[in-house]
């Protein structure tokens, strides 16, 4: 009987060390789509003479294993911040050199009055906030007079000073003058250290055929966020690729993957570039990860596990094109200054997604007249700033 594609499942675990496969349990099963397990032979040509026009075929000297799949960008759910390393998509993000931040208690515990000096792009936090520069960079922030609902009251911090002034990712309608609170949240923020990220193991089930993969190192990581409209809809996704090693294979029935509920779509939210609420079709954050295999004749494959050697991040946008007096992307690209990019969507605490790029430079974009609407595709260049990219799930 032929095997069925939909009878596929993936379980993801964190390895204790290199070369050590970590078996999975029921809580490690993660819904994915578009899975590709590629096992590619490595060959070596045989240039020995044979005394005829026929040549010996190349020798098969090894195999290169890669794995890729997509993950729907679904918040962790529940009513509280998950335990450390419990959020499965978070394990993937950590393997891509993002640091997990668990803010398990709101700051302060109860909403507090803002300090003196707030305006439409800055909120001066009260005495309960820490006086440590950049401590809250990239964090979500609730301003009680910023709207009538939780999503509208929720904004994000671009930078934070020792004077407790939080620079915002947007221009508010009015200067905040009531209360503030940094909510509980689970976040992941890009790290620019040279420390190696965590190493993953996977169990991949393909209709009863189980592949145990170890030493998974991310070689591609992209966050793709399309706008959903009344005409078309698409899921925001994390697209990831790995180098891997096959530790073992076996026959085992594919386990049932738990249904984790609805995935919020990117609409009825916020998308701000340089604090301008910009219309757009989609944006993609590419972490630009590059890996290499260190040669090592002491290992069975002749190399150590893959290592991340570089990461050059960028944001690609397909956005509406505006007149010069509305939003002048040409002038912004000419100036090559840093500008914030922020996206946020969802309907309630525990079911929202926020994405922050506090500082990025605009590359040039051209008007696209290929459809009925004038669009513009352009890149944002993200330099090597700590927490230069972040994603948060507020509670």
C-alpha positions as CSV (number, residue, x, y, z in Angstrom):
1,X,0.0,0.0,0.0
2,X,1.3,3.4,-0.9
3,X,2.4,5.8,1.8
4,X,0.3,9.0,2.4
5,X,1.9,12.4,2.5
6,X,-0.5,13.8,5.1
7,X,0.6,11.0,7.5
8,X,3.6,13.1,8.4
9,X,4.7,14.4,11.7
10,X,7.7,16.2,13.2
11,X,9.0,16.3,16.8
12,X,11.7,18.8,17.8
13,X,14.0,18.5,20.8
14,X,17.1,20.3,22.1
15,X,20.3,18.3,22.2
16,X,22.4,18.3,25.3
17,X,25.6,18.4,23.1
18,X,26.9,17.8,19.6
19,X,26.6,14.3,18.2
20,X,24.0,13.2,20.9
21,X,20.6,12.5,19.5
22,X,17.8,13.6,21.9
23,X,14.6,11.4,21.6
24,X,11.3,13.2,21.6
25,X,8.1,12.8,23.5
26,X,4.4,13.6,22.9
27,X,4.9,17.3,24.0
28,X,7.6,17.7,21.3
29,X,5.3,17.2,18.3
30,X,5.0,20.4,16.2
31,X,2.6,21.1,13.3
32,X,4.5,21.9,10.1
33,X,3.8,22.0,6.4
34,X,5.7,21.8,3.1
35,X,8.3,19.4,4.6
36,X,11.2,18.4,2.4
37,X,13.7,15.8,3.6
38,X,16.5,15.7,1.1
39,X,19.1,12.9,1.1
40,X,21.7,13.8,-1.5
41,X,24.6,11.5,-2.3
42,X,28.1,12.9,-2.4
43,X,30.1,11.5,-5.4
44,X,33.7,11.5,-6.4
45,X,34.7,11.0,-10.0
46,X,37.1,8.1,-10.8
47,X,39.6,9.3,-13.3
48,X,41.5,6.0,-13.6
49,X,42.2,4.8,-17.1
50,X,40.2,1.7,-18.2
51,X,41.9,0.9,-21.5
52,X,38.6,1.7,-23.3
53,X,36.3,4.6,-23.9
54,X,34.1,3.4,-21.0
55,X,34.9,5.0,-17.6
56,X,34.1,3.8,-14.2
57,X,31.2,5.5,-12.5
58,X,31.8,7.9,-9.7
59,X,32.2,6.6,-6.2
60,X,29.4,7.4,-3.7
61,X,31.4,8.6,-0.7
62,X,28.8,10.1,1.6
63,X,25.5,11.9,1.9
64,X,24.3,15.4,2.6
65,X,21.1,15.6,4.5
66,X,18.9,18.7,4.6
67,X,15.5,19.3,6.1
68,X,13.1,22.2,5.5
69,X,9.5,23.0,6.4
70,X,7.1,25.9,7.3
71,X,5.6,26.7,10.6
72,X,2.4,28.7,11.0
73,X,3.1,31.8,13.0
74,X,0.8,30.9,15.9
75,X,1.1,32.4,19.4
76,X,1.8,29.9,22.2
77,X,-1.7,30.2,23.5
78,X,-2.8,29.6,27.1
79,X,-3.2,32.3,29.8
80,X,0.4,32.6,30.9
81,X,4.0,32.7,29.5
82,X,5.2,29.2,28.8
83,X,8.1,27.6,30.6
84,X,11.6,28.1,29.3
85,X,12.2,26.3,26.0
86,X,8.6,24.9,26.1
87,X,7.4,26.8,23.0
88,X,8.3,24.6,20.1
89,X,8.6,27.3,17.5
90,X,10.7,29.1,20.0
91,X,13.2,26.3,19.9
92,X,13.6,26.9,16.2
93,X,14.1,30.6,16.7
94,X,16.7,30.0,19.4
95,X,18.5,27.7,17.0
96,X,18.6,30.6,14.6
97,X,20.5,32.8,17.2
98,X,17.5,34.5,18.7
99,X,17.5,34.8,22.5
100,X,14.3,33.7,24.4
101,X,13.0,36.4,26.7
102,X,10.3,35.4,29.2
103,X,8.7,38.4,31.0
104,X,6.7,36.4,33.5
105,X,5.4,39.3,35.5
106,X,4.1,42.6,34.2
107,X,6.2,45.7,34.9
108,X,4.9,47.1,37.2
109,X,2.5,44.5,38.6
110,X,-0.3,47.1,38.3
111,X,-0.6,49.9,35.8
112,X,1.3,53.0,36.9
113,X,1.1,56.6,36.0
114,X,3.5,57.8,33.4
115,X,6.3,60.2,34.3
116,X,6.6,63.8,33.1
117,X,7.6,64.6,29.5
118,X,5.8,62.1,27.3
119,X,4.9,63.1,23.7
120,X,3.5,61.3,20.6
121,X,6.7,59.4,20.0
122,X,8.0,58.9,23.5
123,X,6.5,57.6,26.7
124,X,8.3,58.5,30.0
125,X,7.8,55.5,32.3
126,X,7.1,55.8,36.0
127,X,9.3,55.2,39.0
128,X,8.7,51.4,39.0
129,X,10.5,51.0,35.7
130,X,14.2,50.3,35.7
131,X,16.7,53.1,34.9
132,X,18.8,50.9,32.7
133,X,19.5,51.9,29.1
134,X,18.0,49.6,26.5
135,X,16.7,47.1,29.1
136,X,13.2,47.2,27.5
137,X,14.3,47.7,23.9
138,X,11.9,45.8,21.6
139,X,9.4,45.1,24.4
140,X,5.6,45.6,24.0
141,X,4.1,48.4,26.1
142,X,0.6,49.1,27.1
143,X,-0.6,52.8,27.2
144,X,-4.0,53.0,28.8
145,X,-5.2,56.0,26.9
146,X,-3.9,54.9,23.5
147,X,-7.1,53.2,22.4
148,X,-10.3,51.4,23.5
149,X,-9.1,47.8,23.2
150,X,-6.1,45.7,24.2
151,X,-4.6,45.6,20.6
152,X,-5.0,49.4,20.2
153,X,-3.4,50.2,23.6
154,X,-0.5,47.9,22.8
155,X,2.5,49.6,21.2
156,X,6.3,48.7,21.2
157,X,9.5,50.3,22.4
158,X,12.1,51.2,19.8
159,X,14.8,52.3,22.4
160,X,15.0,52.9,26.1
161,X,17.1,55.4,28.0
162,X,18.4,55.5,31.6
163,X,16.0,58.4,32.1
164,X,13.1,56.0,31.6
165,X,12.1,57.5,28.3
166,X,10.8,54.8,26.0
167,X,11.0,55.8,22.3
168,X,8.0,54.3,20.5
169,X,7.7,52.5,17.1
170,X,4.7,54.6,16.1
171,X,3.4,58.1,16.2
172,X,0.4,58.2,18.7
173,X,-2.7,60.2,18.0
174,X,-2.2,62.1,21.3
175,X,0.6,62.3,23.8
176,X,0.0,59.6,26.5
177,X,-0.9,61.0,29.8
178,X,-2.4,58.1,31.9
179,X,-0.9,54.7,32.8
180,X,1.6,52.4,31.4
181,X,2.6,48.7,31.8
182,X,4.9,46.3,30.1
183,X,2.8,43.2,29.9
184,X,3.8,39.6,30.4
185,X,5.2,38.3,27.2
186,X,7.3,35.6,25.5
187,X,9.8,37.1,23.1
188,X,12.7,36.2,20.8
189,X,15.4,38.7,19.9
190,X,18.3,38.5,17.5
191,X,21.6,38.0,19.2
192,X,24.8,39.4,17.6
193,X,27.2,37.5,19.9
194,X,29.6,34.8,18.5
195,X,28.2,32.2,20.8
196,X,26.9,29.0,19.1
197,X,23.1,28.6,19.3
198,X,21.4,25.5,20.6
199,X,21.5,22.3,18.6
200,X,18.3,20.5,17.7
201,X,17.3,16.9,17.1
202,X,14.2,15.9,15.1
203,X,12.1,12.8,14.7
204,X,10.5,12.9,11.3
205,X,7.7,10.5,10.6
206,X,6.6,9.8,7.0
207,X,3.7,7.4,7.2
208,X,5.3,5.0,9.6
209,X,8.9,5.5,8.5
210,X,10.8,7.4,11.2
211,X,14.0,9.3,10.6
212,X,16.0,10.3,13.7
213,X,18.0,13.4,12.8
214,X,20.7,14.9,15.0
215,X,23.0,17.9,14.9
216,X,20.4,20.1,13.1
217,X,21.9,23.5,12.3
218,X,19.8,26.2,10.7
219,X,21.0,27.2,7.2
220,X,17.9,29.3,6.3
221,X,15.5,31.3,8.4
222,X,12.7,33.5,7.0
223,X,9.7,35.1,8.5
224,X,7.0,35.7,5.8
225,X,4.0,37.8,6.7
226,X,1.4,38.4,4.0
227,X,-1.5,40.7,4.4
228,X,-4.9,39.0,4.3
229,X,-7.8,40.9,2.6
230,X,-11.4,40.3,1.9
231,X,-10.3,38.9,-1.5
232,X,-7.3,36.8,-0.5
233,X,-5.9,35.4,2.7
234,X,-2.6,33.6,3.6
235,X,-1.0,32.5,6.8
236,X,2.1,34.2,8.3
237,X,4.8,31.6,8.5
238,X,8.3,30.8,9.7
239,X,10.2,29.1,6.9
240,X,13.3,27.2,8.0
241,X,15.9,24.9,6.6
242,X,18.6,22.8,8.3
243,X,21.7,20.8,7.7
244,X,21.3,17.5,9.5
245,X,22.7,14.0,10.2
246,X,20.7,10.8,10.1
247,X,21.3,9.1,13.5
248,X,18.9,6.2,12.8
249,X,15.8,5.1,11.0
250,X,13.0,2.7,12.0
251,X,9.4,1.7,11.5
252,X,7.0,3.4,13.9
253,X,3.4,4.5,13.4
254,X,3.1,8.3,12.8
255,X,1.8,9.9,16.0
256,X,-1.2,12.2,15.9
257,X,-0.2,15.9,15.8
258,X,-2.2,18.1,18.2
259,X,-4.4,20.8,16.8
260,X,-3.3,24.1,18.4
261,X,-6.1,26.3,17.3
262,X,-6.5,29.3,15.1
263,X,-3.6,31.2,13.5
264,X,-4.1,35.0,13.5
265,X,-4.0,36.7,10.1
266,X,-2.2,39.9,9.3
267,X,-5.0,42.4,9.2
268,X,-6.8,44.8,11.5
269,X,-3.4,45.5,13.1
270,X,-0.4,47.8,12.6
271,X,2.4,48.1,10.0
272,X,4.6,51.1,10.4
273,X,7.7,52.0,8.6
274,X,9.6,55.1,9.9
275,X,6.4,55.5,12.1
276,X,4.2,55.9,9.0
277,X,1.2,53.5,8.8
278,X,2.2,52.0,5.5
279,X,-0.1,49.8,3.3
280,X,1.5,46.7,1.8
281,X,1.0,43.2,0.4
282,X,3.7,41.3,2.3
283,X,6.9,41.6,4.1
284,X,9.7,39.0,4.6
285,X,12.4,39.1,7.2
286,X,15.4,37.0,6.0
287,X,18.1,36.4,8.6
288,X,20.6,35.6,5.9
289,X,22.2,32.7,7.7
290,X,25.3,31.1,6.2
291,X,26.8,27.8,7.4
292,X,29.9,25.9,6.8
293,X,31.0,22.3,7.6
294,X,34.3,22.2,9.6
295,X,36.5,19.4,8.2
296,X,37.4,16.8,10.8
297,X,38.8,13.4,9.8
298,X,38.1,12.0,13.2
299,X,34.4,12.0,12.4
300,X,32.5,9.4,10.4
301,X,31.4,12.0,7.8
302,X,34.7,13.8,7.8
303,X,33.4,16.9,9.3
304,X,31.9,18.4,12.5
305,X,28.3,19.6,12.6
306,X,27.6,22.7,10.5
307,X,28.3,26.0,12.1
308,X,26.8,29.4,11.5
309,X,29.5,31.6,10.2
310,X,27.6,34.7,9.2
311,X,24.1,36.3,9.3
312,X,23.2,39.3,7.2
313,X,19.5,40.2,7.9
314,X,17.2,42.2,5.7
315,X,13.5,42.9,5.3
316,X,11.9,42.7,1.9
317,X,8.6,44.6,1.4
318,X,5.9,44.8,-1.2
319,X,4.2,48.0,-0.2
320,X,2.0,50.7,-1.6
321,X,3.7,53.5,-3.5
322,X,2.9,56.9,-2.2
323,X,3.3,60.5,-3.5
324,X,6.3,62.4,-2.3
325,X,4.4,64.6,0.1
326,X,2.9,61.5,1.8
327,X,5.8,59.1,2.2
328,X,9.0,59.7,0.3
329,X,10.9,56.4,0.3
330,X,13.4,57.8,-2.3
331,X,14.5,60.5,0.2
332,X,14.7,58.0,3.0
333,X,16.9,55.8,0.9
334,X,19.1,58.8,-0.1
335,X,19.7,59.7,3.5
336,X,20.6,56.2,4.7
337,X,19.5,56.9,8.2
338,X,18.0,54.3,10.6
339,X,14.3,53.9,10.7
340,X,12.0,51.6,12.8
341,X,9.8,49.0,11.3
342,X,7.0,47.5,13.4
343,X,4.1,45.1,12.7
344,X,1.5,43.8,15.2
345,X,-1.7,41.9,14.8
346,X,-4.2,39.7,16.7
347,X,-7.3,40.3,18.7
348,X,-6.5,39.7,22.4
349,X,-3.9,39.0,25.0
350,X,-2.4,35.6,24.4
351,X,-3.4,35.6,20.7
352,X,-1.3,38.5,19.3
353,X,2.0,38.7,17.4
354,X,4.4,41.7,17.4
355,X,7.4,42.0,15.2
356,X,10.0,44.8,15.7
357,X,13.0,46.0,13.7
358,X,14.1,49.0,15.7
359,X,16.6,50.2,13.2
360,X,16.9,49.6,9.5
361,X,18.1,51.6,6.4
362,X,16.0,51.8,3.3
363,X,17.3,50.5,0.0
364,X,15.8,52.0,-3.2
365,X,12.5,50.8,-4.5
366,X,10.9,51.3,-7.9
367,X,7.2,51.9,-8.7
368,X,5.5,48.8,-10.1
369,X,2.8,49.5,-12.6
370,X,2.2,45.8,-13.4
371,X,-1.2,45.7,-11.8
372,X,-4.2,48.0,-11.3
373,X,-2.5,49.5,-8.2
374,X,0.9,51.1,-8.0
375,X,3.1,49.1,-5.6
376,X,6.7,49.3,-4.7
377,X,9.2,46.6,-3.7
378,X,12.1,47.6,-1.5
379,X,14.5,46.2,1.0
380,X,15.3,47.3,4.6
381,X,18.9,46.8,5.5
382,X,19.4,45.6,9.1
383,X,22.8,46.3,10.6
384,X,24.4,44.3,13.5
385,X,22.5,45.8,16.4
386,X,21.7,43.7,19.5
387,X,17.9,43.0,19.5
388,X,17.9,44.3,15.9
389,X,15.0,42.0,15.1
390,X,12.4,40.7,17.6
391,X,9.1,38.9,17.8
392,X,6.9,39.0,20.9
393,X,3.7,37.3,22.0
394,X,2.0,39.4,24.8
395,X,-0.2,38.1,27.5
